[in-house]
Amino acid sequence: MNIAIIGAGNVGTALAQGWYKAGHLVKFGVRNPESDKTQKALSALPGAEVSTIAEAVQFAEVVVITTPADAVLELIPQLGSLAGKTVIDTTNAIRSKPLPYQTAYEAIKAQTGIESVVKCFNTTGFENMADPVYPDGALDMFMAGSHAPAKAVAKQLALDLGFADCLDFGGDDKVALLEQWALCWINLAIMQGHGRNVGFKLIRR
């Protein structure tokens, strides 16, 4: 797939590295290609390209939003047409919200009018996105949204990163719950001091 990653921080870089290794074509879409953050991302992934946000979206089949949640209202006009594309929202509206919307997911759907949006890659740290395989097996990823084809794309991309599965939390009404799930990881990893090399896996009997 051709994948545009909007933003070049830790999450975007980790996802780009994994997908590039899996054979996908990756392009970063950023406001300032010369920024230290962008150059750091490119140094970690020499095979990636960087362009304006609109150019990256035009190139892509899949658009992955990795900016802060409250930045999406400013970002959306820069995306251009999203017709026929899958949009993956990795953000969490924890510290600040894209008001009047409660989540970036809600803002993206309302402002763009597209349905092919899925919430995914928001429930764990970037270290686990770079390497989800632990001694006892690979972690699980989680997703939410009401567009089945977009979910299928997100699931395949999660598997391509090495996650054991990408479990479905439900439709649009479960997006906020999935962001609360991210808070569980933050609480355990950071607030409770377990460290960032922890993750979630659904165990069945």
C-alpha positions as CSV (number, residue, x, y, z in Angstrom):
1,M,0.0,0.0,0.0
2,N,0.9,3.6,-0.4
3,I,0.8,5.1,3.1
4,A,0.9,8.8,4.1
5,I,1.8,9.4,7.7
6,I,0.8,12.9,8.8
7,G,3.2,13.9,11.5
8,A,6.8,12.8,12.1
9,G,6.9,12.2,15.8
10,N,7.6,8.9,17.7
11,V,4.4,7.2,16.7
12,G,4.6,8.1,13.1
13,T,8.2,7.1,12.9
14,A,7.6,3.7,14.6
15,L,4.7,2.9,12.3
16,A,6.6,4.0,9.2
17,Q,9.5,1.8,10.1
18,G,7.4,-1.3,10.5
19,W,5.3,-0.7,7.4
20,Y,8.4,0.0,5.3
21,K,9.9,-3.3,6.4
22,A,6.7,-5.0,5.4
23,G,7.0,-3.7,1.9
24,H,4.7,-0.7,2.0
25,L,5.6,2.7,0.4
26,V,5.6,5.4,3.1
27,K,5.6,9.1,2.8
28,F,5.6,11.6,5.6
29,G,3.3,14.6,5.2
30,V,4.6,17.5,7.4
31,R,4.2,21.3,7.6
32,N,8.0,21.8,7.9
33,P,10.2,19.2,6.1
34,E,13.3,20.9,7.6
35,S,12.3,20.6,11.2
36,D,14.4,18.7,13.6
37,K,11.6,16.2,14.3
38,T,11.2,15.5,10.6
39,Q,14.9,15.1,10.0
40,K,15.1,12.7,13.0
41,A,12.3,10.6,11.4
42,L,14.1,10.5,8.1
43,S,17.4,9.5,9.7
44,A,15.6,6.6,11.3
45,L,14.0,5.5,8.0
46,P,16.3,6.4,5.0
47,G,13.9,4.8,2.5
48,A,11.0,7.1,3.4
49,E,10.1,10.3,1.6
50,V,8.8,13.6,3.0
51,S,6.5,16.1,1.4
52,T,3.8,18.6,2.1
53,I,0.7,17.2,3.8
54,A,-1.5,17.6,0.6
55,E,1.1,15.9,-1.6
56,A,1.4,12.9,0.9
57,V,-2.3,12.5,0.9
58,Q,-2.6,12.6,-2.9
59,F,0.1,9.9,-3.1
60,A,-1.6,7.6,-0.5
61,E,-4.2,4.9,-0.3
62,V,-4.1,5.1,3.5
63,V,-3.7,8.3,5.5
64,V,-2.5,7.9,9.1
65,I,-3.1,10.9,11.4
66,T,-0.4,10.9,14.1
67,T,-0.6,14.6,15.2
68,P,-1.9,15.7,18.6
69,A,-5.7,15.4,18.7
70,D,-6.3,19.1,19.1
71,A,-4.3,19.9,15.9
72,V,-6.7,18.1,13.6
73,L,-9.0,21.1,13.0
74,E,-6.1,23.1,11.6
75,L,-4.9,20.0,9.8
76,I,-8.1,19.0,8.0
77,P,-8.1,21.9,5.4
78,Q,-4.5,20.9,4.4
79,L,-5.4,17.3,3.6
80,G,-7.2,17.9,0.4
81,S,-9.5,15.3,-1.0
82,L,-9.8,12.1,0.9
83,A,-12.2,10.4,-1.5
84,G,-11.4,6.7,-1.9
85,K,-8.9,6.7,0.9
86,T,-8.8,5.0,4.3
87,V,-8.0,7.4,7.2
88,I,-6.6,5.9,10.4
89,D,-6.8,8.1,13.5
90,T,-4.1,7.2,16.1
91,T,-4.7,10.2,18.3
92,N,-6.0,10.4,21.9
93,A,-7.9,13.5,23.1
94,I,-6.5,13.3,26.6
95,R,-4.8,16.6,27.5
96,S,-6.9,18.7,25.1
97,K,-9.8,18.1,22.7
98,P,-10.5,19.5,19.2
99,L,-13.5,21.4,20.5
100,P,-16.4,21.4,19.9
101,Y,-15.6,17.7,19.1
102,Q,-14.7,15.2,21.8
103,T,-12.2,13.3,19.7
104,A,-10.2,13.8,16.5
105,Y,-12.1,10.9,15.0
106,E,-15.3,12.7,15.4
107,A,-13.8,15.9,14.0
108,I,-12.4,14.1,11.0
109,K,-15.7,12.5,10.1
110,A,-17.7,15.7,10.6
111,Q,-15.4,18.0,8.8
112,T,-14.5,15.8,5.8
113,G,-17.8,14.0,5.3
114,I,-16.0,10.7,4.6
115,E,-17.0,7.4,6.3
116,S,-13.8,5.4,5.7
117,V,-12.3,6.3,9.1
118,V,-11.0,3.9,11.7
119,K,-9.5,4.5,15.2
120,C,-6.4,2.3,15.7
121,F,-2.8,2.4,16.9
122,N,-3.7,4.6,19.9
123,T,-3.7,2.1,22.8
124,T,0.0,1.5,23.4
125,G,3.4,3.3,23.3
126,F,5.4,3.8,20.2
127,E,8.0,1.2,21.5
128,N,5.3,-1.5,21.1
129,M,4.4,-0.3,17.7
130,A,8.1,-0.6,16.7
131,D,8.3,-4.1,18.3
132,P,5.1,-5.8,19.5
133,V,6.7,-9.2,20.0
134,Y,7.4,-10.2,23.7
135,P,8.9,-13.5,25.0
136,D,5.4,-14.9,25.6
137,G,4.1,-13.9,22.2
138,A,3.0,-10.8,20.3
139,L,0.7,-8.1,21.7
140,D,-2.8,-7.4,20.4
141,M,-3.9,-4.1,18.8
142,F,-7.4,-2.7,19.0
143,M,-9.6,-0.7,16.6
144,A,-13.0,1.0,16.5
145,G,-15.3,2.5,13.9
146,S,-18.3,1.8,11.8
147,H,-16.7,1.3,8.4
148,A,-15.9,-2.3,7.8
149,P,-13.5,-1.9,4.8
150,A,-11.4,0.7,6.8
151,K,-11.2,-1.8,9.7
152,A,-10.0,-4.5,7.4
153,V,-7.2,-2.2,6.2
154,A,-6.2,-1.3,9.8
155,K,-6.2,-4.9,10.8
156,Q,-3.9,-5.9,8.0
157,L,-1.5,-3.1,8.8
158,A,-1.5,-4.2,12.4
159,L,-0.6,-7.7,11.4
160,D,2.1,-6.3,9.1
161,L,3.7,-4.6,12.1
162,G,3.8,-8.0,14.0
163,F,0.8,-7.7,16.3
164,A,-0.9,-11.0,16.9
165,D,-4.4,-9.6,16.2
166,C,-6.3,-6.4,15.9
167,L,-9.4,-6.7,18.0
168,D,-12.6,-4.9,17.2
169,F,-14.0,-2.7,20.0
170,G,-17.1,-1.9,17.9
171,G,-18.5,1.0,15.9
172,D,-18.2,4.8,16.1
173,D,-19.8,4.7,19.5
174,K,-16.8,2.8,20.9
175,V,-14.1,5.3,19.8
176,A,-14.2,7.2,23.1
177,L,-14.0,3.9,25.0
178,L,-10.9,2.9,22.9
179,E,-9.3,6.2,24.0
180,Q,-10.1,5.3,27.6
181,W,-8.3,2.0,27.0
182,A,-5.3,4.1,26.0
183,L,-5.5,5.8,29.4
184,C,-5.3,2.3,31.0
185,W,-1.9,1.7,29.3
186,I,-0.7,5.2,30.2
187,N,-1.7,4.7,33.8
188,L,0.0,1.3,34.1
189,A,3.1,2.2,32.1
190,I,3.8,5.7,33.4
191,M,1.7,6.6,36.4
192,Q,2.1,3.3,38.1
193,G,5.7,2.9,37.1
194,H,5.6,-0.4,35.2
195,G,7.5,1.2,32.3
196,R,6.8,1.5,28.6
197,N,7.6,-2.1,27.7
198,V,4.2,-3.4,28.7
199,G,1.2,-4.2,26.6
200,F,-2.2,-5.9,26.3
201,K,-3.2,-9.2,24.9
202,L,-6.5,-10.9,25.0
203,I,-6.2,-14.4,26.5
204,R,-8.8,-17.1,25.7
205,R,-9.8,-20.3,27.3
